[in-house]
């Protein structure tokens, strides 16, 4: 039954070993409690009772053995905790920097390693993983317009020693350097370039400037990529900027159509001009060559004429008459009575030549039966006259 349980014996003891209703007693002595505890621990650790004349000597031996065992336990636990904290593993993607008494000691690669706290201090980071930082804000362009430019910076730690020792909070320094580089580049660029096709050039300039800042600070950070996303005007004037962009796109489309038309027309016109020039050159060469040939022919003809004037004159006359009569539809019949040769008249060629000459002169051509009738009539009359003369 508990000491404070109702209905219990009036002689129940209180928690300090006293009895209810009895005289006042003080709590037990703390030194006595500690001695009892040490004795119990000593017994657990194999402390032996000393044989002696008095019981006090045995009690003292047990106290000293128990205290030594407790110290050993504490030291063993501390040694295990220290060893647990001192041994660490570095992954393949990581490095560790060890400081000894506040100074740089070594850079540790992948594997199982040990250091000595509290004399040593360890900083362990992933040096192969790419990290990203995003930034967005309103800033002023070169032509004094406000734009919102979102930016993403990808980076990684390439020198863990510099990353740990040279700069306090190097990633905060990276953010501040990024904002500085971004504002400098945007402030040197016109708004049209920021909103349209100038983002790639801006990203390259920001990356170069940001890396110079980080190298100057010796942060141990290398920027791998800078992405300038689609910039936009403030919301209050976004609609007006959209109209400007659409107008610029329409202008570019009209220019492209005009260039395409020019690329189709100009070469064709140049080809036609070149063809006309070639035709003219050919006609010139032909006329010059014909004139030179006629001149040479006349010179040679003069030489032959001086050698035989009569023969040359007769030959020229015959050639001229042949050329004249070959281009006419007229038929010339001689009036020689003694000649009874049968004449062959190429009526088809005469009709064709007559039709061609009339068509060229715009006259009316006669039909083939009419021409044939006239020729036959002339032949009959000529034959009748020849018979009468006989």
For each residue, the residues with C-beta under 8 A, 3 or more apart:
1: 5 8 9 12
2: 5 8
3: 8 12 13 14 15 20
4:
5: 1 2 8 12
6:
7:
8: 1 2 3 5 12
9: 1 12
10: 20 21
11: 19 20 21
12: 1 3 5 8 9 19 20
13: 3 17 18 19 20
14: 3 17 18 19 20
15: 3
16: 25 26 27 28
17: 13 14 25 28
18: 13 14 22 24 25
19: 11 12 13 14 22
20: 3 10 11 12 13 14
21: 10 11
22: 18 19 25
23:
24: 18
25: 16 17 18 22
26: 16
27: 16
28: 16 17 32 33
29: 32 33
30: 33 34
31: 34 35
32: 28 29 35 36
33: 28 29 30 36 37
34: 30 31 37 38
35: 31 32 38 39 63
36: 32 33 39 40
37: 33 34 40 41
38: 34 35 41 42 62 63 66 67 70
39: 35 36 42 43 47 59 62 63 66
40: 36 37 43 44 66
41: 37 38 44 45 66 69 70
42: 38 39 45 47 62 63 65 66 67 69
43: 39 40 46 47 62 66
44: 40 41 69
45: 41 42 65 66 69 72
46: 43
47: 39 42 43 61 62 65 66 69
48: 61 65
49: 58 61 62
50: 57 58 61 62
51: 58
52: 57 58
53: 57
54: 57 58
55: 58 59
56: 59 60
57: 50 52 53 54 60 61
58: 49 50 51 52 54 55 61 62
59: 39 55 56 62 63
60: 56 57 63 64
61: 47 48 49 50 57 58 64 65
62: 38 39 42 43 47 49 50 58 59 65 66
63: 35 38 39 42 59 60 66 67
64: 60 61 67 68
65: 42 45 47 48 61 62 68 69
66: 38 39 40 41 42 43 45 47 62 63 69 70
67: 38 42 63 64 70 71
68: 64 65 71 72
69: 41 42 44 45 47 65 66 72 73
70: 38 41 66 67 73 74
71: 67 68 74 75
72: 45 68 69 75 76
73: 69 70 76 77
74: 70 71 77 78
75: 71 72 78 79
76: 72 73 79 80
77: 73 74 80 81
78: 74 75 81 82
79: 75 76 82 83
80: 76 77 83 84
81: 77 78 84 85
82: 78 79 85 86 117
83: 79 80 86 87
84: 80 81 87
85: 81 82 117
86: 82 83 114 115 116 117
87: 83 84 112 113 114
88: 96 112 113 114 115 122 124
89: 111 112 113
90: 94 95 96 108 109 110 111 113 124
91: 94 110 126
92: 110
93: 126 127 128 129
94: 90 91 110 124 125 126 127
95: 90 107 108 109 124 125 127 160
96: 88 90 107 108 113 122 123 124 125 160
97: 104 106 107 108 122 123 124 160 161 164 165
98: 105 106 107 108 115 120 121 122
99: 102 103 104 105 120 121 122 123
100: 103 105 116 119 120 121
101: 119
102: 99 121
103: 99 100
104: 97 99 161 165
105: 98 99 100 120
106: 97 98
107: 95 96 97 98 160 161
108: 90 95 96 97 98 111 113
109: 90 95
110: 90 91 92 94
111: 89 90 108
112: 87 88 89
113: 87 88 89 90 96 108
114: 86 87 88
115: 86 88 98 120 122
116: 86 100 119 120
117: 82 85 86 120 121 122
118:
119: 100 101 116
120: 98 99 100 105 115 116 117
121: 98 99 100 102 117
122: 88 96 97 98 99 115 117
123: 96 97 99 160 164
124: 88 90 94 95 96 97
125: 94 95 96 157 160 163 164
126: 91 93 94 129 157
127: 93 94 95 156 157 158 160
128: 93 156
129: 93 126 156
130: 154 155 156 224
131: 154 155 156
132: 152 153 154 155
133: 152 153 155 171 174 175 178
134: 150 151 152 153
135: 150 151 152 153 175 178 179 182
136: 148 149 150 151
137: 148 149 179
138: 146 147 148 234
139: 146 147 149 182 183 186 187
140: 144 145 146 186 187
141: 144 145 146 147 186 187 189 190 191 194
142: 187 188 189 190 191
143: 190 191
144: 140 141
145: 140 141 191 233
146: 138 139 140 141 233 234
147: 138 139 141 186 191 194 195 231 232 233 234
148: 136 137 138 231 232 233 234
149: 136 137 139 182 186 194 228 229 231
150: 134 135 136 228 229 230 231
151: 134 135 136 178 182 206 226 227 228 229
152: 132 133 134 135 226 227 229
153: 132 133 134 135 174 178 210 223 225 226
154: 130 131 132 223 224 225 226 227
155: 130 131 132 133 174 221 222 223 224
156: 127 128 129 130 131 221 222 224
157: 125 126 127 160 163 220 221 222
158: 127 220 221 222
159: 162 163 220
160: 95 96 97 107 123 125 127 157 163 164 220
161: 97 104 107 164 165 220
162: 159 165 166 167 218 219 220
163: 125 157 159 160 166 167 170 219 220 221
164: 97 123 125 160 161 220
165: 97 104 161 162
166: 162 163 170 217 218 219 220
167: 162 163 170 173 217 218 219
168:
169: 172 173
170: 163 166 167 173 174 217 219 220 221
171: 133 174 175 221
172: 169 175 176
173: 167 169 170 176 177 214 217 219
174: 133 153 155 170 171 177 178 214 219 221
175: 133 135 171 172 178 179
176: 172 173 179 180
177: 173 174 180 181 210 213 214 217
178: 133 135 151 153 174 175 181 182 206 210
179: 135 137 175 176 182 183
180: 176 177 183 184 213
181: 177 178 184 185 206 209 210 213
182: 135 139 149 151 178 179 185 186 206
183: 139 179 180 186 187
184: 180 181 187 188 209
185: 181 182 188 189 202 205 206 209
186: 139 140 141 147 149 182 183 189 194 202
187: 139 140 141 142 183 184
188: 142 184 185
189: 141 142 185 186 193 194 198 202
190: 141 142 143 193 194 198
191: 141 142 143 145 147 194 195
192: 195 196 198 248
193: 189 190 196 197 198 201 202
194: 141 147 149 186 189 190 191 198 199 202 231
195: 147 191 192 231 232 233 241 245
196: 192 193 245 248
197: 193 200
198: 189 190 192 193 194 201 202
199: 194 202 203 228 229 230 231
200: 197 203 204 228
201: 193 198 204 205
202: 185 186 189 193 194 198 199 205 206 228
203: 199 200 206 207 226 227 228
204: 200 201 207 208 226
205: 185 201 202 208 209
206: 151 178 181 182 185 202 203 209 210 226 228
207: 203 204 210 211 223 225 226
208: 204 205 211 212
209: 181 184 185 205 206 212 213
210: 153 177 178 181 206 207 213 214 223 226
211: 207 208 214 215 222 223
212: 208 209 215 216
213: 177 180 181 209 210 216 217
214: 173 174 177 210 211 217 219 221 222 223
215: 211 212 218
216: 212 213
217: 166 167 170 173 177 213 214
218: 162 166 167 215
219: 162 163 166 167 170 173 174 214
220: 157 158 159 160 161 162 163 164 166 170
221: 155 156 157 158 163 170 171 174 214
222: 155 156 157 158 211 214
223: 153 154 155 207 210 211 214 226
224: 130 154 155 156
225: 153 154 207
226: 151 152 153 154 203 204 206 207 210 223
227: 151 152 154 203
228: 149 150 151 199 200 202 203 206 231
229: 149 150 151 152 199
230: 150 199
231: 147 148 149 150 194 195 199 228
232: 147 148 195 238 241
233: 145 146 147 148 195 237 238 240 241
234: 138 146 147 148 237 238
235: 238
236:
237: 233 234 240 241
238: 232 233 234 235 241 242
239: 242 243
240: 233 237 243 244
241: 195 232 233 237 238 244 245
242: 238 239 245 246
243: 239 240 246 247
244: 240 241 247 248
245: 195 196 241 242 248 249
246: 242 243 249 250
247: 243 244 250 251
248: 192 196 244 245 251 252
249: 245 246 252 253
250: 246 247 253 254
251: 247 248 254 255
252: 248 249 255 256
253: 249 250 256 257
254: 250 251 257 258
255: 251 252 258 259
256: 252 253 259 260
257: 253 254 260 261
258: 254 255 261 262
259: 255 256 262 263
260: 256 257 263 264
261: 257 258 264 265
262: 258 259 265 266
263: 259 260 266 267
264: 260 261 267 268
265: 261 262 268 269
266: 262 263 269 270
267: 263 264 270 271
268: 264 265 271 272
269: 265 266 272 273
270: 266 267 273 274
271: 267 268 274 275
272: 268 269 275 276
273: 269 270 276 277
274: 270 271 277 278
275: 271 272 278 279
276: 272 273 279 280
277: 273 274 280 281
278: 274 275 281 282
279: 275 276 282 283
280: 276 277 283 284
281: 277 278 284 285
282: 278 279 285 286
283: 279 280 286 287
284: 280 281 287 288
285: 281 282 288 289
286: 282 283 289 290
287: 283 284 290 291
288: 284 285 291 292
289: 285 286 292 293
290: 286 287 293 294
291: 287 288 294 295
292: 288 289 295 296
293: 289 290 296 297
294: 290 291 297 298
295: 291 292 298 299
296: 292 293 299 300
297: 293 294 300 301
298: 294 295 301 302
299: 295 296 302 303
300: 296 297 303 304
301: 297 298 304 305 312 316
302: 298 299 305 306
303: 299 300 306 307
304: 300 301 307 308 312
305: 301 302 308 309 312 313
306: 302 303 309
307: 303 304 312
308: 304 305 311 312
309: 305 306 312 313
310: 313 314
311: 308 314 315
312: 301 304 305 307 308 309 315 316
313: 305 309 310 316 317
314: 310 311 317 318
315: 311 312 318 319
316: 301 312 313 319 320
317: 313 314 320 321
318: 314 315 321 322
319: 315 316 322 323
320: 316 317 323 324
321: 317 318 324 325
322: 318 319 325 326
323: 319 320 326 327
324: 320 321 327 328
325: 321 322 328 330 332
326: 322 323
327: 323 324 353
328: 324 325 353 357
329: 350 353 354 357
330: 325
331: 345 350 375
332: 325
333: 343 378 382
334: 339
335:
336: 339
337: 386 389
338:
339: 334 336
340: 386
341:
342:
343: 333 379
344:
345: 331 350 375
346: 349 350
347: 350 351 368 371 372 375
348: 351 352 368
349: 346 352 353
350: 329 331 345 346 347 353 354 371
351: 347 348 354 355 368 371
352: 348 349 355 356
353: 327 328 329 349 350 356 357
354: 329 350 351 357 358 365 366 371
355: 351 352 358 359 365
356: 352 353 359 360
357: 328 329 353 354 360 361 363
358: 354 355 361 362 363 364 365
359: 355 356 362 365
360: 356 357
361: 357 358
362: 358 359
363: 357 358
364: 358
365: 354 355 358 359
366: 354 370 371
367: 370 371
368: 347 348 351 371 372
369: 372 373
370: 366 367 373 374
371: 347 350 351 354 366 367 368 374 375
372: 347 368 369 375 376
373: 369 370 376 377
374: 370 371 377 378
375: 331 345 347 371 372 378 379
376: 372 373 379 380
377: 373 374 380 381
378: 333 374 375 381 382
379: 343 375 376 382 383
380: 376 377 383 384
381: 377 378 384 385
382: 333 378 379 385 386
383: 379 380 386 387
384: 380 381 387 388
385: 381 382 388 389
386: 337 340 382 383 389 390
387: 383 384 390
388: 384 385
389: 337 385 386
390: 386 387
